[in-house]
């Protein structure tokens, strides 16, 4: 019976997921991929180790499935966007891959922000650069590691490295190719974008752009021996992971905003014409003549994970019951009470200012852990609202789709509906990004007419949460105070940053 293999490589875990062609998940295998932080602001991973971990996951998922590898009709990968994975002229990794959590280029981005470059970049490419953008990272390498810069032969994204390892072919897809160097209107590369960032020397290093649902190569004999895959299995171009996640839950369609609550707060909407604003990236959609506008910040549910891992470590390690099951009643009880506590979820970054930091505000001795956790979840929802409100000024939408690990928590999904004041739907799809990649693989070999022809009963998999407008009014009042606190703390954040660089006297 034919099956489809979707690979999904995030910032900490790489997965191989095998699906039946009706969308049923057959088996999944995971491997953790360590992050290296050799110095402050540098977040990297060994590229060969990433492929080795992914190859192990592929071998395991085939074994778990109990099916012959010849059943796999096609493969596609998705992975974290932005960051860069470089190859030299021998097509070997040119140093470690740089992840989207990396902020070494913040200084360069700050320099650019004081010129007209931001305005010019927005008009040309549909987005302003940020610290993990390929444009900023390459400019940093040119300045700080000129020998490495001169050896760059191929510039890839994470999933394109996996595609190269599978097939030996170099290239990317429309959703990934538009992260920095394409013309907003033509959706093709333009040399003007490279010149804008002082990167004209790299004009021959950009990967070719192909449709996500196109066959770009086949599994090599060496990879077949390493993974158990069948040599010659077709491999599709794949796509950026947040786009894959939206596609995998029936999203990436006009009229609904797609939310991904994970490491990043991702908020995106598809349109049939480009619409630019400094508050979002306007990138290419899956199909030609469509654009995907993404308003994002690294300020979503990793804040909740940090709280549990740092402040509930002993309980989290207990095998009696899931920490999520044990703290659920505490959070639900706290949600019934009025609270003075607010939380800014800026542990890893924010959409507001360089150097912004997280904080609990309004905390008193009589408030318990449940109230703090409720504030963390509320702060995450407020940060998503900040982005959704921005998109609402440029696009028309009437509802939201939510995915990401925390979307499985019905209390959070209801909170998101109440905070946004609009219906929010979640999906029972367990591996949404991998299924989005698999849809592209299936379309590439003719199983589906397009990646949007999901064979599943989407309605049956969907749970819709309607907003309670009384709670919406209360959340709206709290959200206004949350934003006032952001403005009030801006000058304090700068002073706190300076404290971190001081050395205490001996």
Residue, then its C-alpha position, 0 to 999 in steps of 0.5 A: x500500500x503506498x505511503x508518504x514520508x514527511x521529514x520535520x526538523x525543528x530547532x531541537x528535534x528532527x522527526x520522520x513521520x510515515x503516513x498512509x495516503x489518506x493522511x493516517x499516521x502510520x509511525x513516527x520516529x524522533x531524534x534530539x539534535x543538540x544546539x551548540x552555543x559556543x559564545x553569547x548570541x551564537x546558536x548553531x548545530x553540526x550539519x553532519x550530526x543533523x543528517x545522521x540523526x535524521x537518517x536514524x529517524x528514517x531507519x527507525x520509522x521504516x522499522x516501526x511501520x512494519x512496511x517495506x520501504x518500497x511502499x514509500x511513494x515520495x518524500x518531502x522535508x520541512x524544517x525551521x526557516x531563516x538561519x543559514x546552512x552553507x556549503x563550500x565548492x566541494x559541497x561540504x558543510x562550511x562550518x556549523x549551521x546557524x539556527x533562527x535563534x541566533x542573534x550574533x547579527x543584531x549589531x549589523x541590523x541595528x546599524x542598518x536600521x539607522x539608514x534607509x536600508x530598512x525602507x528600501x528592503x521592505x519595498x524591494x523584498x517585502x520585509x525588513x531584515x532581522x538578526x537571524x535573516x540570511x541577509x544579516x547573517x551573511x553580512x556578519x560572516x563577511x565582516x567577521x569571518x572573511x575567509x569563510x565568506x570567500x569559500x561560500x559556494x551554496x546558501x541553503x536553509x535547513x530543509x534544503x540541507x536535508x534534501x541535499x543529503x537525500x538526493x545530492x541536488x542543491x536547491x530550495x522552494x518558493x516559500x524558503x527562497x523568499x526569505x531575503x533575496x527575491x523581488x516582492x512582485x516577481x517572486x524571483x531572485x534579484x541582484x539588487x537585493x544582494x547589492x542592497x546588503x553588500x552581498x553582491x559577491x554571492x550572486x552565484x551561490x543562491x539555490x534554484x527555486x522550485x515549486x514545493x510540490x515538484x520532484x527535485x531528485x531521488x534517494x541515492x544508493x548511499x542514502x538507501x544503504x544508510x537509512x533503509x529507504x529504496x534507492x530512486x524514491x522520489x523527493x519533492x522540494x518541500x517547504x518552510x515549516x510554519x507554512x507546512x504546519x498551516x497546510x497540515x491543519x487545513x490552513x494556508x487559505x485566504x480569510x483565516x489567520x494561521x497561528x503557530x504557537x511554538x518556539x516562535x509566535x507565528x501569525x500568518x495569512x495568505x493573499x493574492x496580492x502583496x501587502x507590505x508593512x514593517x510589522x510582517x514579512x511578505x513572502x511567497x506562498x505555496x502557489x505562484x501569485x500568492x503571498x504569505x504575510x507572517x508577523x512573528x517574534x520568538x515569544x510563544x510557548x517556549x516561555x511556558x516550557x522554560x517555566x516548567x523546566x526551570x521552576x518545576x524541574x523536580x515535578x516534571x521528572x516525576x513518573x507519576x503523571x504528566x506535569x501538564x496533567x498535574x498543573x492543569x487544575x491549578x491553572x484552571x482554578x487561577x483562571x476563575x480569579x481576578x489577578x493583578x499578575x501580568x507576564x511579558x513572554x520575552x525570555x528569548x526575544x520580542x516584537x518590541x525592542x532589542x534587549x527586551x526581557x521577560x518579567x512578572x508584574x503585579x506579583x504579591x506574596x499571596x499569589x500561587x504557582x497557578x496564578x503565575x502559570x496562568x499569567x505566562x499563558x495569557x502573556x503568550x496569547x497577548x503576544x499573538x494578539x499583538x501580531x494578529x492585530x497588526x495583520x488585521x490592519x492590512x487583511x480581512x479575516x474572520x477566524x483563526x487556526x491554531x497549531x503547535x504543542x500548546x494548541x492541544x490544551x483546550x484551556x489555552x485554545x479557549x483563552x486564545x479565542x477570548x483574547x482575540x475575540x474571534x473563533x479559534x479552531x484546532x486540529x487533531x493532526x498530531x504532526x501537522x508540519x510533517x503532514x504538510x510536507x507529505x501533502x507536497x510529496x503526494x502532489x509531486x507524484x500525482x496522488x493529489x492534484x495540488x498540496x491543498x487536496x487534503x484527503x482527510x475529513x478536516x471538519x471531523x478533525x477540527x475543534x472550534x472554540x467560540x469567544x466569550x465576549x464578557x471574558x474578551x472585554x476583561x482580557x482587552x482591559x488587561x491587554x491594554x495594561x500589558x501594552x502600557x507596561x511594554x512602553x514604560x519598560x523600554x528605557x529600563x530594558x536598556x539599563x538592564x542590558x548594561x547591568x549584564x555587561x558590568x563586572x562586579x568588583x572583587 
